[in-house]
Amino acid sequence: MTDEALLGRKKGVDPLKMGPEAGLEVYKRYQRASIGFPYDLVTNAAANIILNVLRQSHKKKSKADDALRQLLERMRGVLDDHYDHAGNRRSIFPFNQNIDVGNVIKFPK
């Protein structure tokens, strides 16, 4: 996705109505920008982005608190999906992961 499309400059598209592909593009850009930094710095930067977005999008603290609470509940649910009942991390494969049959080695019997 181009910068123009992401910013809504292409064909008059409102960036808020672009759908999930816009969120994926933002995630990919943040991920690329984070390469080489320690986990704690990346986590703190992500938290600062979230807090700034909440502060800028809600005039009242109570509304920002509600939005943060809802976000944290969704995040806890996603995090829970990545761990088993004993608290061990699971291997979660992304839905778009494909196996390229051309790379499979066939061993003789």
Backbone bond lengths (Angstrom), bond angles and torsions (degrees), N, CA, C in turn:
res aa  C-N    CA-C-N  psi(-1)  N-CA   C-N-CA  omega(-1)  CA-C   N-CA-C  phi
1 M - - - 1.444 - - 1.522 108.23 -
2 T 1.299 115.95 135.32 1.461 120.30 -178.30 1.520 110.66 -80.94
3 D 1.335 115.46 162.68 1.464 120.05 176.33 1.520 110.47 -59.63
4 E 1.333 116.44 -39.72 1.458 120.06 -178.52 1.528 111.30 -62.09
5 A 1.331 116.39 -43.82 1.464 119.63 179.79 1.521 110.67 -67.58
6 L 1.338 116.31 -41.17 1.456 120.09 -179.16 1.519 110.85 -63.92
7 L 1.305 117.56 -36.84 1.455 121.54 -178.49 1.527 112.23 -85.96
8 G 1.326 117.65 0.29 1.454 120.56 177.51 1.511 113.62 80.77
9 R 1.313 117.99 19.67 1.457 121.46 -178.74 1.519 111.96 -91.00
10 K 1.310 116.37 -6.18 1.457 119.45 -177.70 1.525 109.63 -101.81
11 K 1.305 116.91 119.39 1.463 123.68 177.04 1.527 112.35 58.34
12 G 1.318 117.24 28.46 1.461 120.50 175.98 1.518 114.66 64.91
13 V 1.315 117.84 28.07 1.460 121.75 -178.13 1.526 109.57 -78.15
14 D 1.315 116.08 128.51 1.457 121.47 175.93 1.523 107.67 -76.27
15 P 1.346 118.97 122.10 1.469 119.99 -178.25 1.521 113.24 -58.85
16 L 1.331 118.14 -26.71 1.458 120.56 179.38 1.521 111.98 -73.34
17 K 1.337 116.95 -16.10 1.467 120.65 -178.79 1.520 111.68 -110.73
18 M 1.321 116.56 19.15 1.461 120.05 -175.31 1.523 112.99 -80.15
19 G 1.303 117.75 -16.58 1.446 119.89 178.49 1.510 113.25 90.14
20 P 1.334 115.98 -172.56 1.464 120.91 -172.88 1.528 114.28 -66.04
21 E 1.335 118.37 -23.20 1.459 118.66 -178.92 1.527 111.69 -65.46
22 A 1.322 118.09 -28.78 1.463 120.83 176.95 1.527 110.25 -68.00
23 G 1.316 117.08 -41.25 1.465 120.82 177.45 1.514 111.82 -63.39
24 L 1.314 116.20 -39.19 1.460 120.63 177.94 1.524 110.31 -64.99
25 E 1.318 117.61 -39.75 1.460 121.16 178.99 1.529 110.98 -64.50
26 V 1.323 117.21 -42.97 1.464 120.46 177.62 1.526 109.80 -61.84
27 Y 1.332 116.56 -43.52 1.462 120.94 178.51 1.529 111.01 -59.79
28 K 1.330 117.62 -45.80 1.463 121.33 -179.05 1.526 110.97 -62.78
29 R 1.326 117.39 -39.61 1.464 120.32 179.17 1.526 110.91 -66.73
30 Y 1.311 116.96 -42.08 1.465 120.19 177.93 1.523 109.84 -64.04
31 Q 1.313 115.80 -41.01 1.462 120.50 179.40 1.525 110.72 -61.34
32 R 1.337 117.02 -44.84 1.473 120.09 179.01 1.527 110.87 -64.17
33 A 1.328 116.37 -39.95 1.470 120.11 -179.53 1.532 111.46 -67.71
34 S 1.323 117.48 -22.54 1.458 122.38 -175.98 1.528 113.93 -87.65
35 I 1.309 116.16 -9.41 1.469 119.91 -176.28 1.524 109.90 -58.74
36 G 1.334 115.54 129.61 1.452 121.55 175.70 1.517 114.95 92.91
37 F 1.333 117.00 -6.23 1.462 119.99 179.38 1.528 109.83 -98.44
38 P 1.338 117.72 149.84 1.474 120.68 178.12 1.527 111.67 -65.04
39 Y 1.326 115.16 153.95 1.465 121.35 -178.28 1.526 112.64 -53.97
40 D 1.321 117.49 -42.90 1.464 118.88 -176.41 1.526 111.90 -65.33
41 L 1.332 118.42 -36.36 1.461 120.35 177.27 1.521 111.66 -68.93
42 V 1.332 116.52 -39.00 1.466 120.51 178.42 1.531 109.99 -65.52
43 T 1.338 116.32 -42.11 1.463 120.89 178.73 1.524 110.97 -63.78
44 N 1.325 116.99 -44.58 1.466 120.21 179.09 1.522 111.82 -63.99
45 A 1.323 116.80 -39.98 1.466 120.10 178.30 1.530 110.57 -64.23
46 A 1.336 116.93 -42.05 1.467 120.42 178.32 1.525 110.56 -62.72
47 A 1.323 116.83 -41.87 1.470 120.77 178.36 1.527 110.72 -63.33
48 N 1.326 117.15 -40.89 1.461 120.10 178.16 1.521 111.86 -64.62
49 I 1.325 116.97 -38.28 1.468 120.33 176.68 1.524 109.61 -62.44
50 I 1.329 117.00 -46.73 1.465 120.98 179.78 1.522 110.54 -59.99
51 L 1.316 117.26 -48.02 1.466 120.53 -178.92 1.524 112.02 -62.99
52 N 1.322 117.42 -39.85 1.457 120.09 178.00 1.523 111.86 -65.65
53 V 1.328 116.79 -41.10 1.463 120.07 178.10 1.526 110.40 -63.19
54 L 1.328 117.03 -44.38 1.463 120.31 179.20 1.526 111.07 -63.44
55 R 1.315 116.79 -43.82 1.463 120.87 -179.15 1.526 111.08 -63.88
56 Q 1.319 116.91 -40.01 1.460 120.65 -177.80 1.531 113.02 -77.32
57 S 1.321 117.27 -24.14 1.461 119.52 -175.74 1.528 114.22 -98.82
58 H 1.332 118.28 -5.59 1.472 121.45 179.68 1.525 109.67 -130.44
59 K 1.322 115.37 124.08 1.468 120.23 -179.67 1.519 112.08 -74.30
60 K 1.325 116.47 -31.24 1.462 121.45 -177.73 1.524 110.64 -105.90
61 K 1.323 115.76 138.57 1.456 120.83 179.42 1.521 111.64 -60.35
62 S 1.321 116.79 -35.87 1.469 119.44 -179.39 1.531 111.13 -62.16
63 K 1.331 117.21 -37.58 1.471 120.74 178.34 1.532 110.43 -70.24
64 A 1.334 116.11 -39.54 1.464 119.90 177.58 1.529 110.19 -64.76
65 D 1.328 116.70 -40.66 1.473 120.98 177.11 1.523 110.93 -61.24
66 D 1.334 116.68 -44.24 1.464 120.53 179.01 1.533 111.01 -61.60
67 A 1.330 116.42 -43.85 1.456 120.32 -179.57 1.530 110.44 -64.77
68 L 1.331 116.88 -40.80 1.467 120.94 178.18 1.526 110.62 -64.51
69 R 1.321 116.55 -42.52 1.469 120.68 179.32 1.537 110.40 -61.38
70 Q 1.323 117.14 -43.88 1.467 120.91 179.00 1.522 110.99 -64.18
71 L 1.315 116.22 -41.62 1.458 120.50 178.88 1.527 110.86 -62.94
72 L 1.323 116.92 -45.19 1.464 120.50 179.63 1.523 111.71 -63.59
73 E 1.326 117.63 -36.34 1.470 120.61 177.21 1.526 110.53 -63.95
74 R 1.334 117.14 -43.08 1.472 120.54 177.48 1.523 110.06 -64.58
75 M 1.330 116.67 -42.10 1.460 120.38 -179.80 1.524 111.14 -63.74
76 R 1.342 117.12 -40.09 1.475 120.18 178.35 1.526 110.61 -62.79
77 G 1.323 116.49 -39.57 1.460 120.24 178.16 1.523 112.05 -62.54
78 V 1.326 115.99 -44.61 1.472 120.15 178.51 1.522 110.03 -65.45
79 L 1.324 117.14 -42.36 1.467 120.46 178.74 1.524 110.84 -62.05
80 D 1.328 117.55 -42.08 1.466 121.25 178.38 1.526 111.46 -58.98
81 D 1.334 116.87 -35.60 1.462 120.63 179.74 1.531 112.14 -64.60
82 H 1.322 116.66 -20.91 1.456 120.75 -176.57 1.538 113.03 -92.90
83 Y 1.331 117.07 3.72 1.464 121.70 179.34 1.528 109.27 -131.48
84 D 1.336 116.40 146.86 1.460 119.76 178.55 1.526 110.33 -83.30
85 H 1.331 116.33 -178.45 1.468 121.75 -176.27 1.533 112.68 -63.45
86 A 1.342 117.00 -22.50 1.467 120.90 179.23 1.532 112.08 -89.80
87 G 1.331 116.69 -1.82 1.459 120.56 178.90 1.520 114.57 89.34
88 N 1.333 116.34 10.34 1.466 120.31 178.53 1.525 110.45 -90.13
89 R 1.321 115.76 143.03 1.462 120.48 -179.58 1.517 110.05 -64.68
90 R 1.320 115.98 135.76 1.456 122.27 176.67 1.522 109.29 -98.10
91 S 1.313 115.18 157.73 1.461 120.17 170.51 1.519 107.24 -86.66
92 I 1.298 115.66 113.70 1.461 120.89 178.62 1.520 107.20 -111.03
93 F 1.307 115.36 120.72 1.453 119.67 -179.72 1.521 109.25 -95.19
94 P 1.338 117.40 135.61 1.456 119.47 179.02 1.521 110.62 -64.94
95 F 1.324 115.66 149.66 1.457 120.68 -176.44 1.528 111.93 -64.22
96 N 1.320 117.91 -21.65 1.456 120.59 -176.49 1.529 112.89 -95.89
97 Q 1.320 117.21 9.57 1.462 119.54 179.43 1.523 108.64 -77.85
98 N 1.310 115.89 129.40 1.461 121.62 -178.18 1.516 109.57 -122.70
99 I 1.309 114.88 151.40 1.457 120.97 174.64 1.514 107.46 -99.79
100 D 1.316 116.53 125.34 1.447 121.78 178.22 1.521 107.64 -87.98
101 V 1.314 116.66 110.37 1.459 121.07 -176.32 1.519 111.22 -60.40
102 G 1.321 117.14 -27.12 1.468 120.44 179.36 1.512 112.68 -64.58
103 N 1.319 118.75 -19.43 1.454 122.08 -179.25 1.523 113.47 -95.94
104 V 1.309 117.39 -0.20 1.457 120.54 -179.66 1.532 108.67 -81.37
105 I 1.317 116.12 129.44 1.467 120.72 -179.69 1.527 108.37 -93.30
106 K 1.291 116.17 127.38 1.454 120.47 178.80 1.521 108.72 -98.54
107 F 1.327 114.12 116.03 1.468 119.50 -179.28 1.524 109.62 -87.83
108 P 1.348 116.70 143.99 1.470 119.26 178.00 1.533 109.60 -68.43
109 K 1.312 115.10 150.81 1.472 120.62 -178.89 1.485 111.77 -84.64
